[in-house]
Amino acid sequence: MAAEIKKAKGVDAELIAGGGGIFDVVVDGKRIYSKHETGRFPETNEVLSQL
């Protein structure tokens, strides 16, 4: 996903491993996606549309 973000938006994304199946996307300190809340992994376009 980091490579797709870089290609689409020119932004260097850092993916940080977590525990317990949590996957959050945070931009400038603001959470824009939470797997915990939705119950599923995000599609790349969902993340890109929030950037």
PDBQT receptor file of N, H, CA, C and O in Angstrom, charges set to zero:
ATOM      1  N   MET A   1       0.813  -1.176   0.000  1.00  0.00    +0.000 N 
ATOM      2  CA  MET A   1       0.000   0.000   0.000  1.00  0.00    +0.000 C 
ATOM      3  C   MET A   1       0.871   1.260   0.000  1.00  0.00    +0.000 C 
ATOM      4  O   MET A   1       0.504   2.255  -0.626  1.00  0.00    +0.000 OA
ATOM      5  N   ALA A   2       2.007   1.237   0.683  1.00  0.00    +0.000 N 
ATOM      6  H   ALA A   2       2.305   0.429   1.192  1.00  0.00    +0.000 HD
ATOM      7  CA  ALA A   2       2.882   2.406   0.728  1.00  0.00    +0.000 C 
ATOM      8  C   ALA A   2       3.342   2.802  -0.668  1.00  0.00    +0.000 C 
ATOM      9  O   ALA A   2       3.389   3.990  -0.990  1.00  0.00    +0.000 OA
ATOM     10  N   ALA A   3       3.679   1.828  -1.494  1.00  0.00    +0.000 N 
ATOM     11  H   ALA A   3       3.641   0.864  -1.233  1.00  0.00    +0.000 HD
ATOM     12  CA  ALA A   3       4.130   2.124  -2.860  1.00  0.00    +0.000 C 
ATOM     13  C   ALA A   3       3.009   2.728  -3.692  1.00  0.00    +0.000 C 
ATOM     14  O   ALA A   3       3.258   3.617  -4.507  1.00  0.00    +0.000 OA
ATOM     15  N   GLU A   4       1.785   2.263  -3.501  1.00  0.00    +0.000 N 
ATOM     16  H   GLU A   4       1.583   1.541  -2.839  1.00  0.00    +0.000 HD
ATOM     17  CA  GLU A   4       0.646   2.804  -4.235  1.00  0.00    +0.000 C 
ATOM     18  C   GLU A   4       0.350   4.241  -3.814  1.00  0.00    +0.000 C 
ATOM     19  O   GLU A   4      -0.022   5.064  -4.651  1.00  0.00    +0.000 OA
ATOM     20  N   ILE A   5       0.509   4.550  -2.535  1.00  0.00    +0.000 N 
ATOM     21  H   ILE A   5       0.811   3.881  -1.855  1.00  0.00    +0.000 HD
ATOM     22  CA  ILE A   5       0.321   5.913  -2.045  1.00  0.00    +0.000 C 
ATOM     23  C   ILE A   5       1.385   6.827  -2.638  1.00  0.00    +0.000 C 
ATOM     24  O   ILE A   5       1.082   7.936  -3.079  1.00  0.00    +0.000 OA
ATOM     25  N   LYS A   6       2.620   6.366  -2.647  1.00  0.00    +0.000 N 
ATOM     26  H   LYS A   6       2.867   5.466  -2.288  1.00  0.00    +0.000 HD
ATOM     27  CA  LYS A   6       3.721   7.151  -3.218  1.00  0.00    +0.000 C 
ATOM     28  C   LYS A   6       3.461   7.437  -4.692  1.00  0.00    +0.000 C 
ATOM     29  O   LYS A   6       3.642   8.568  -5.143  1.00  0.00    +0.000 OA
ATOM     30  N   LYS A   7       3.042   6.434  -5.439  1.00  0.00    +0.000 N 
ATOM     31  H   LYS A   7       2.896   5.515  -5.072  1.00  0.00    +0.000 HD
ATOM     32  CA  LYS A   7       2.798   6.592  -6.872  1.00  0.00    +0.000 C 
ATOM     33  C   LYS A   7       1.634   7.545  -7.136  1.00  0.00    +0.000 C 
ATOM     34  O   LYS A   7       1.723   8.394  -8.022  1.00  0.00    +0.000 OA
ATOM     35  N   ALA A   8       0.562   7.418  -6.390  1.00  0.00    +0.000 N 
ATOM     36  H   ALA A   8       0.490   6.728  -5.670  1.00  0.00    +0.000 HD
ATOM     37  CA  ALA A   8      -0.641   8.210  -6.640  1.00  0.00    +0.000 C 
ATOM     38  C   ALA A   8      -0.551   9.638  -6.109  1.00  0.00    +0.000 C 
ATOM     39  O   ALA A   8      -1.048  10.568  -6.744  1.00  0.00    +0.000 OA
ATOM     40  N   LYS A   9       0.076   9.816  -4.954  1.00  0.00    +0.000 N 
ATOM     41  H   LYS A   9       0.479   9.060  -4.438  1.00  0.00    +0.000 HD
ATOM     42  CA  LYS A   9       0.052  11.118  -4.284  1.00  0.00    +0.000 C 
ATOM     43  C   LYS A   9       1.424  11.749  -4.093  1.00  0.00    +0.000 C 
ATOM     44  O   LYS A   9       1.524  12.914  -3.708  1.00  0.00    +0.000 OA
ATOM     45  N   GLY A  10       2.500  10.974  -4.363  1.00  0.00    +0.000 N 
ATOM     46  H   GLY A  10       2.419  10.028  -4.676  1.00  0.00    +0.000 HD
ATOM     47  CA  GLY A  10       3.844  11.509  -4.160  1.00  0.00    +0.000 C 
ATOM     48  C   GLY A  10       4.200  11.664  -2.692  1.00  0.00    +0.000 C 
ATOM     49  O   GLY A  10       5.080  12.450  -2.341  1.00  0.00    +0.000 OA
ATOM     50  N   VAL A  11       3.524  10.921  -1.840  1.00  0.00    +0.000 N 
ATOM     51  H   VAL A  11       2.809  10.282  -2.125  1.00  0.00    +0.000 HD
ATOM     52  CA  VAL A  11       3.731  10.991  -0.398  1.00  0.00    +0.000 C 
ATOM     53  C   VAL A  11       4.441   9.735   0.071  1.00  0.00    +0.000 C 
ATOM     54  O   VAL A  11       4.060   8.623  -0.293  1.00  0.00    +0.000 OA
ATOM     55  N   ASP A  12       5.478   9.918   0.882  1.00  0.00    +0.000 N 
ATOM     56  H   ASP A  12       5.787  10.822   1.177  1.00  0.00    +0.000 HD
ATOM     57  CA  ASP A  12       6.159   8.764   1.459  1.00  0.00    +0.000 C 
ATOM     58  C   ASP A  12       5.360   8.282   2.658  1.00  0.00    +0.000 C 
ATOM     59  O   ASP A  12       5.220   8.998   3.650  1.00  0.00    +0.000 OA
ATOM     60  N   ALA A  13       4.840   7.078   2.565  1.00  0.00    +0.000 N 
ATOM     61  H   ALA A  13       4.954   6.496   1.760  1.00  0.00    +0.000 HD
ATOM     62  CA  ALA A  13       4.056   6.495   3.652  1.00  0.00    +0.000 C 
ATOM     63  C   ALA A  13       4.918   5.515   4.423  1.00  0.00    +0.000 C 
ATOM     64  O   ALA A  13       5.759   4.824   3.849  1.00  0.00    +0.000 OA
ATOM     65  N   GLU A  14       4.703   5.462   5.713  1.00  0.00    +0.000 N 
ATOM     66  H   GLU A  14       4.019   6.024   6.179  1.00  0.00    +0.000 HD
ATOM     67  CA  GLU A  14       5.408   4.518   6.562  1.00  0.00    +0.000 C 
ATOM     68  C   GLU A  14       4.394   3.552   7.146  1.00  0.00    +0.000 C 
ATOM     69  O   GLU A  14       3.444   3.968   7.810  1.00  0.00    +0.000 OA
ATOM     70  N   LEU A  15       4.590   2.278   6.905  1.00  0.00    +0.000 N 
ATOM     71  H   LEU A  15       5.362   1.939   6.366  1.00  0.00    +0.000 HD
ATOM     72  CA  LEU A  15       3.721   1.258   7.473  1.00  0.00    +0.000 C 
ATOM     73  C   LEU A  15       4.391   0.711   8.723  1.00  0.00    +0.000 C 
ATOM     74  O   LEU A  15       5.534   0.256   8.682  1.00  0.00    +0.000 OA
ATOM     75  N   ILE A  16       3.676   0.761   9.819  1.00  0.00    +0.000 N 
ATOM     76  H   ILE A  16       2.747   1.131   9.852  1.00  0.00    +0.000 HD
ATOM     77  CA  ILE A  16       4.226   0.343  11.104  1.00  0.00    +0.000 C 
ATOM     78  C   ILE A  16       3.441  -0.866  11.594  1.00  0.00    +0.000 C 
ATOM     79  O   ILE A  16       2.218  -0.820  11.731  1.00  0.00    +0.000 OA
ATOM     80  N   ALA A  17       4.159  -1.935  11.852  1.00  0.00    +0.000 N 
ATOM     81  H   ALA A  17       5.152  -1.972  11.741  1.00  0.00    +0.000 HD
ATOM     82  CA  ALA A  17       3.511  -3.163  12.320  1.00  0.00    +0.000 C 
ATOM     83  C   ALA A  17       2.910  -2.947  13.697  1.00  0.00    +0.000 C 
ATOM     84  O   ALA A  17       3.519  -2.322  14.566  1.00  0.00    +0.000 OA
ATOM     85  N   GLY A  18       1.714  -3.468  13.881  1.00  0.00    +0.000 N 
ATOM     86  H   GLY A  18       1.219  -3.975  13.175  1.00  0.00    +0.000 HD
ATOM     87  CA  GLY A  18       1.041  -3.384  15.170  1.00  0.00    +0.000 C 
ATOM     88  C   GLY A  18       0.727  -4.785  15.655  1.00  0.00    +0.000 C 
ATOM     89  O   GLY A  18       1.215  -5.770  15.100  1.00  0.00    +0.000 OA
ATOM     90  N   GLY A  19      -0.058  -4.864  16.652  1.00  0.00    +0.000 N 
ATOM     91  H   GLY A  19      -0.454  -4.063  17.103  1.00  0.00    +0.000 HD
ATOM     92  CA  GLY A  19      -0.424  -6.161  17.193  1.00  0.00    +0.000 C 
ATOM     93  C   GLY A  19      -1.928  -6.322  17.275  1.00  0.00    +0.000 C 
ATOM     94  O   GLY A  19      -2.668  -5.339  17.226  1.00  0.00    +0.000 OA
ATOM     95  N   GLY A  20      -2.368  -7.521  17.396  1.00  0.00    +0.000 N 
ATOM     96  H   GLY A  20      -1.767  -8.319  17.436  1.00  0.00    +0.000 HD
ATOM     97  CA  GLY A  20      -3.772  -7.806  17.603  1.00  0.00    +0.000 C 
ATOM     98  C   GLY A  20      -4.668  -7.542  16.412  1.00  0.00    +0.000 C 
ATOM     99  O   GLY A  20      -5.881  -7.406  16.573  1.00  0.00    +0.000 OA
ATOM    100  N   GLY A  21      -4.095  -7.465  15.217  1.00  0.00    +0.000 N 
ATOM    101  H   GLY A  21      -3.110  -7.575  15.087  1.00  0.00    +0.000 HD
ATOM    102  CA  GLY A  21      -4.898  -7.264  14.025  1.00  0.00    +0.000 C 
ATOM    103  C   GLY A  21      -5.369  -5.843  13.801  1.00  0.00    +0.000 C 
ATOM    104  O   GLY A  21      -6.212  -5.602  12.938  1.00  0.00    +0.000 OA
ATOM    105  N   ILE A  22      -4.845  -4.904  14.558  1.00  0.00    +0.000 N 
ATOM    106  H   ILE A  22      -4.160  -5.100  15.260  1.00  0.00    +0.000 HD
ATOM    107  CA  ILE A  22      -5.232  -3.499  14.401  1.00  0.00    +0.000 C 
ATOM    108  C   ILE A  22      -4.517  -2.913  13.195  1.00  0.00    +0.000 C 
ATOM    109  O   ILE A  22      -3.315  -3.110  13.018  1.00  0.00    +0.000 OA
ATOM    110  N   PHE A  23      -5.262  -2.194  12.367  1.00  0.00    +0.000 N 
ATOM    111  H   PHE A  23      -6.239  -2.034  12.511  1.00  0.00    +0.000 HD
ATOM    112  CA  PHE A  23      -4.681  -1.496  11.221  1.00  0.00    +0.000 C 
ATOM    113  C   PHE A  23      -5.343  -0.138  11.136  1.00  0.00    +0.000 C 
ATOM    114  O   PHE A  23      -6.494  -0.023  10.715  1.00  0.00    +0.000 OA
ATOM    115  N   ASP A  24      -4.609   0.899  11.540  1.00  0.00    +0.000 N 
ATOM    116  H   ASP A  24      -3.674   0.806  11.882  1.00  0.00    +0.000 HD
ATOM    117  CA  ASP A  24      -5.092   2.266  11.465  1.00  0.00    +0.000 C 
ATOM    118  C   ASP A  24      -4.251   3.027  10.459  1.00  0.00    +0.000 C 
ATOM    119  O   ASP A  24      -3.053   2.779  10.319  1.00  0.00    +0.000 OA
ATOM    120  N   VAL A  25      -4.887   3.956   9.759  1.00  0.00    +0.000 N 
ATOM    121  H   VAL A  25      -5.860   4.157   9.872  1.00  0.00    +0.000 HD
ATOM    122  CA  VAL A  25      -4.178   4.859   8.865  1.00  0.00    +0.000 C 
ATOM    123  C   VAL A  25      -4.277   6.238   9.505  1.00  0.00    +0.000 C 
ATOM    124  O   VAL A  25      -5.369   6.757   9.737  1.00  0.00    +0.000 OA
ATOM    125  N   VAL A  26      -3.105   6.823   9.786  1.00  0.00    +0.000 N 
ATOM    126  H   VAL A  26      -2.218   6.402   9.598  1.00  0.00    +0.000 HD
ATOM    127  CA  VAL A  26      -3.042   8.115  10.455  1.00  0.00    +0.000 C 
ATOM    128  C   VAL A  26      -2.272   9.080   9.568  1.00  0.00    +0.000 C 
ATOM    129  O   VAL A  26      -1.179   8.770   9.094  1.00  0.00    +0.000 OA
ATOM    130  N   VAL A  27      -2.863  10.266   9.346  1.00  0.00    +0.000 N 
ATOM    131  H   VAL A  27      -3.751  10.517   9.730  1.00  0.00    +0.000 HD
ATOM    132  CA  VAL A  27      -2.233  11.303   8.543  1.00  0.00    +0.000 C 
ATOM    133  C   VAL A  27      -2.161  12.572   9.387  1.00  0.00    +0.000 C 
ATOM    134  O   VAL A  27      -3.181  13.075   9.858  1.00  0.00    +0.000 OA
ATOM    135  N   ASP A  28      -0.956  13.077   9.569  1.00  0.00    +0.000 N 
ATOM    136  H   ASP A  28      -0.127  12.668   9.187  1.00  0.00    +0.000 HD
ATOM    137  CA  ASP A  28      -0.747  14.291  10.371  1.00  0.00    +0.000 C 
ATOM    138  C   ASP A  28      -1.448  14.211  11.726  1.00  0.00    +0.000 C 
ATOM    139  O   ASP A  28      -2.053  15.181  12.183  1.00  0.00    +0.000 OA
ATOM    140  N   GLY A  29      -1.359  13.054  12.355  1.00  0.00    +0.000 N 
ATOM    141  H   GLY A  29      -0.867  12.266  11.984  1.00  0.00    +0.000 HD
ATOM    142  CA  GLY A  29      -1.929  12.864  13.677  1.00  0.00    +0.000 C 
ATOM    143  C   GLY A  29      -3.421  12.582  13.698  1.00  0.00    +0.000 C 
ATOM    144  O   GLY A  29      -3.987  12.389  14.773  1.00  0.00    +0.000 OA
ATOM    145  N   LYS A  30      -4.082  12.553  12.534  1.00  0.00    +0.000 N 
ATOM    146  H   LYS A  30      -3.622  12.710  11.660  1.00  0.00    +0.000 HD
ATOM    147  CA  LYS A  30      -5.524  12.293  12.467  1.00  0.00    +0.000 C 
ATOM    148  C   LYS A  30      -5.779  10.922  11.856  1.00  0.00    +0.000 C 
ATOM    149  O   LYS A  30      -5.286  10.620  10.769  1.00  0.00    +0.000 OA
ATOM    150  N   ARG A  31      -6.549  10.094  12.556  1.00  0.00    +0.000 N 
ATOM    151  H   ARG A  31      -6.948  10.339  13.439  1.00  0.00    +0.000 HD
ATOM    152  CA  ARG A  31      -6.870   8.764  12.045  1.00  0.00    +0.000 C 
ATOM    153  C   ARG A  31      -7.915   8.902  10.930  1.00  0.00    +0.000 C 
ATOM    154  O   ARG A  31      -8.991   9.464  11.130  1.00  0.00    +0.000 OA
ATOM    155  N   ILE A  32      -7.564   8.372   9.750  1.00  0.00    +0.000 N 
ATOM    156  H   ILE A  32      -6.689   7.915   9.588  1.00  0.00    +0.000 HD
ATOM    157  CA  ILE A  32      -8.494   8.445   8.621  1.00  0.00    +0.000 C 
ATOM    158  C   ILE A  32      -9.113   7.096   8.293  1.00  0.00    +0.000 C 
ATOM    159  O   ILE A  32     -10.061   7.026   7.511  1.00  0.00    +0.000 OA
ATOM    160  N   TYR A  33      -8.596   6.032   8.874  1.00  0.00    +0.000 N 
ATOM    161  H   TYR A  33      -7.826   6.088   9.510  1.00  0.00    +0.000 HD
ATOM    162  CA  TYR A  33      -9.180   4.707   8.683  1.00  0.00    +0.000 C 
ATOM    163  C   TYR A  33      -8.819   3.823   9.861  1.00  0.00    +0.000 C 
ATOM    164  O   TYR A  33      -7.695   3.867  10.361  1.00  0.00    +0.000 OA
ATOM    165  N   SER A  34      -9.767   3.026  10.296  1.00  0.00    +0.000 N 
ATOM    166  H   SER A  34     -10.680   2.990   9.890  1.00  0.00    +0.000 HD
ATOM    167  CA  SER A  34      -9.539   2.078  11.384  1.00  0.00    +0.000 C 
ATOM    168  C   SER A  34     -10.156   0.733  11.038  1.00  0.00    +0.000 C 
ATOM    169  O   SER A  34     -11.372   0.620  10.885  1.00  0.00    +0.000 OA
ATOM    170  N   LYS A  35      -9.317  -0.279  10.918  1.00  0.00    +0.000 N 
ATOM    171  H   LYS A  35      -8.329  -0.187  11.043  1.00  0.00    +0.000 HD
ATOM    172  CA  LYS A  35      -9.817  -1.639  10.690  1.00  0.00    +0.000 C 
ATOM    173  C   LYS A  35     -10.657  -2.096  11.874  1.00  0.00    +0.000 C 
ATOM    174  O   LYS A  35     -11.637  -2.820  11.701  1.00  0.00    +0.000 OA
ATOM    175  N   HIS A  36     -10.282  -1.683  13.057  1.00  0.00    +0.000 N 
ATOM    176  H   HIS A  36      -9.486  -1.094  13.197  1.00  0.00    +0.000 HD
ATOM    177  CA  HIS A  36     -11.021  -2.056  14.263  1.00  0.00    +0.000 C 
ATOM    178  C   HIS A  36     -12.475  -1.572  14.182  1.00  0.00    +0.000 C 
ATOM    179  O   HIS A  36     -13.392  -2.285  14.591  1.00  0.00    +0.000 OA
ATOM    180  N   GLU A  37     -12.681  -0.368  13.655  1.00  0.00    +0.000 N 
ATOM    181  H   GLU A  37     -11.936   0.211  13.322  1.00  0.00    +0.000 HD
ATOM    182  CA  GLU A  37     -14.031   0.188  13.549  1.00  0.00    +0.000 C 
ATOM    183  C   GLU A  37     -14.835  -0.428  12.408  1.00  0.00    +0.000 C 
ATOM    184  O   GLU A  37     -16.041  -0.632  12.541  1.00  0.00    +0.000 OA
ATOM    185  N   THR A  38     -14.173  -0.729  11.283  1.00  0.00    +0.000 N 
ATOM    186  H   THR A  38     -13.193  -0.564  11.175  1.00  0.00    +0.000 HD
ATOM    187  CA  THR A  38     -14.892  -1.231  10.107  1.00  0.00    +0.000 C 
ATOM    188  C   THR A  38     -14.945  -2.749  10.050  1.00  0.00    +0.000 C 
ATOM    189  O   THR A  38     -15.825  -3.320   9.406  1.00  0.00    +0.000 OA
ATOM    190  N   GLY A  39     -14.004  -3.406  10.724  1.00  0.00    +0.000 N 
ATOM    191  H   GLY A  39     -13.289  -2.942  11.247  1.00  0.00    +0.000 HD
ATOM    192  CA  GLY A  39     -13.961  -4.862  10.714  1.00  0.00    +0.000 C 
ATOM    193  C   GLY A  39     -13.304  -5.457   9.485  1.00  0.00    +0.000 C 
ATOM    194  O   GLY A  39     -13.377  -6.664   9.255  1.00  0.00    +0.000 OA
ATOM    195  N   ARG A  40     -12.656  -4.605   8.691  1.00  0.00    +0.000 N 
ATOM    196  H   ARG A  40     -12.597  -3.624   8.877  1.00  0.00    +0.000 HD
ATOM    197  CA  ARG A  40     -11.998  -5.110   7.476  1.00  0.00    +0.000 C 
ATOM    198  C   ARG A  40     -10.806  -4.232   7.121  1.00  0.00    +0.000 C 
ATOM    199  O   ARG A  40     -10.687  -3.092   7.572  1.00  0.00    +0.000 OA
ATOM    200  N   PHE A  41      -9.934  -4.793   6.307  1.00  0.00    +0.000 N 
ATOM    201  H   PHE A  41     -10.030  -5.719   5.941  1.00  0.00    +0.000 HD
ATOM    202  CA  PHE A  41      -8.772  -4.073   5.802  1.00  0.00    +0.000 C 
ATOM    203  C   PHE A  41      -9.234  -3.085   4.732  1.00  0.00    +0.000 C 
ATOM    204  O   PHE A  41     -10.138  -3.415   3.964  1.00  0.00    +0.000 OA
ATOM    205  N   PRO A  42      -8.648  -1.880   4.651  1.00  0.00    +0.000 N 
ATOM    206  CA  PRO A  42      -9.110  -0.896   3.668  1.00  0.00    +0.000 C 
ATOM    207  C   PRO A  42      -8.660  -1.218   2.251  1.00  0.00    +0.000 C 
ATOM    208  O   PRO A  42      -7.608  -1.821   2.039  1.00  0.00    +0.000 OA
ATOM    209  N   GLU A  43      -9.468  -0.808   1.293  1.00  0.00    +0.000 N 
ATOM    210  H   GLU A  43     -10.322  -0.318   1.466  1.00  0.00    +0.000 HD
ATOM    211  CA  GLU A  43      -9.046  -0.816  -0.105  1.00  0.00    +0.000 C 
ATOM    212  C   GLU A  43      -8.139   0.394  -0.292  1.00  0.00    +0.000 C 
ATOM    213  O   GLU A  43      -8.330   1.421   0.361  1.00  0.00    +0.000 OA
ATOM    214  N   THR A  44      -7.162   0.281  -1.171  1.00  0.00    +0.000 N 
ATOM    215  H   THR A  44      -7.006  -0.553  -1.700  1.00  0.00    +0.000 HD
ATOM    216  CA  THR A  44      -6.219   1.375  -1.381  1.00  0.00    +0.000 C 
ATOM    217  C   THR A  44      -6.941   2.667  -1.745  1.00  0.00    +0.000 C 
ATOM    218  O   THR A  44      -6.573   3.734  -1.253  1.00  0.00    +0.000 OA
ATOM    219  N   ASN A  45      -7.962   2.591  -2.598  1.00  0.00    +0.000 N 
ATOM    220  H   ASN A  45      -8.261   1.725  -2.998  1.00  0.00    +0.000 HD
ATOM    221  CA  ASN A  45      -8.655   3.809  -3.018  1.00  0.00    +0.000 C 
ATOM    222  C   ASN A  45      -9.361   4.484  -1.847  1.00  0.00    +0.000 C 
ATOM    223  O   ASN A  45      -9.544   5.701  -1.867  1.00  0.00    +0.000 OA
ATOM    224  N   GLU A  46      -9.761   3.729  -0.832  1.00  0.00    +0.000 N 
ATOM    225  H   GLU A  46      -9.612   2.740  -0.816  1.00  0.00    +0.000 HD
ATOM    226  CA  GLU A  46     -10.367   4.337   0.358  1.00  0.00    +0.000 C 
ATOM    227  C   GLU A  46      -9.374   5.214   1.089  1.00  0.00    +0.000 C 
ATOM    228  O   GLU A  46      -9.720   6.295   1.567  1.00  0.00    +0.000 OA
ATOM    229  N   VAL A  47      -8.153   4.754   1.175  1.00  0.00    +0.000 N 
ATOM    230  H   VAL A  47      -7.871   3.877   0.787  1.00  0.00    +0.000 HD
ATOM    231  CA  VAL A  47      -7.110   5.537   1.842  1.00  0.00    +0.000 C 
ATOM    232  C   VAL A  47      -6.726   6.724   0.966  1.00  0.00    +0.000 C 
ATOM    233  O   VAL A  47      -6.612   7.843   1.465  1.00  0.00    +0.000 OA
ATOM    234  N   LEU A  48      -6.527   6.502  -0.316  1.00  0.00    +0.000 N 
ATOM    235  H   LEU A  48      -6.619   5.593  -0.721  1.00  0.00    +0.000 HD
ATOM    236  CA  LEU A  48      -6.119   7.583  -1.219  1.00  0.00    +0.000 C 
ATOM    237  C   LEU A  48      -7.150   8.705  -1.246  1.00  0.00    +0.000 C 
ATOM    238  O   LEU A  48      -6.779   9.876  -1.316  1.00  0.00    +0.000 OA
ATOM    239  N   SER A  49      -8.417   8.373  -1.193  1.00  0.00    +0.000 N 
ATOM    240  H   SER A  49      -8.718   7.421  -1.137  1.00  0.00    +0.000 HD
ATOM    241  CA  SER A  49      -9.459   9.403  -1.249  1.00  0.00    +0.000 C 
ATOM    242  C   SER A  49      -9.451  10.295  -0.022  1.00  0.00    +0.000 C 
ATOM    243  O   SER A  49      -9.980  11.406  -0.071  1.00  0.00    +0.000 OA
ATOM    244  N   GLN A  50      -8.863   9.837   1.084  1.00  0.00    +0.000 N 
ATOM    245  H   GLN A  50      -8.434   8.935   1.124  1.00  0.00    +0.000 HD
ATOM    246  CA  GLN A  50      -8.805  10.619   2.309  1.00  0.00    +0.000 C 
ATOM    247  C   GLN A  50      -7.548  11.497   2.404  1.00  0.00    +0.000 C 
ATOM    248  O   GLN A  50      -7.443  12.342   3.293  1.00  0.00    +0.000 OA
ATOM    249  N   LEU A  51      -6.618  11.294   1.503  1.00  0.00    +0.000 N 
ATOM    250  H   LEU A  51      -6.704  10.608   0.781  1.00  0.00    +0.000 HD
ATOM    251  CA  LEU A  51      -5.383  12.080   1.530  1.00  0.00    +0.000 C 
ATOM    252  C   LEU A  51      -5.544  13.410   0.847  1.00  0.00    +0.000 C 
ATOM    253  O   LEU A  51      -4.594  14.190   0.783  1.00  0.00    +0.000 OA
TER     254      LEU A  51
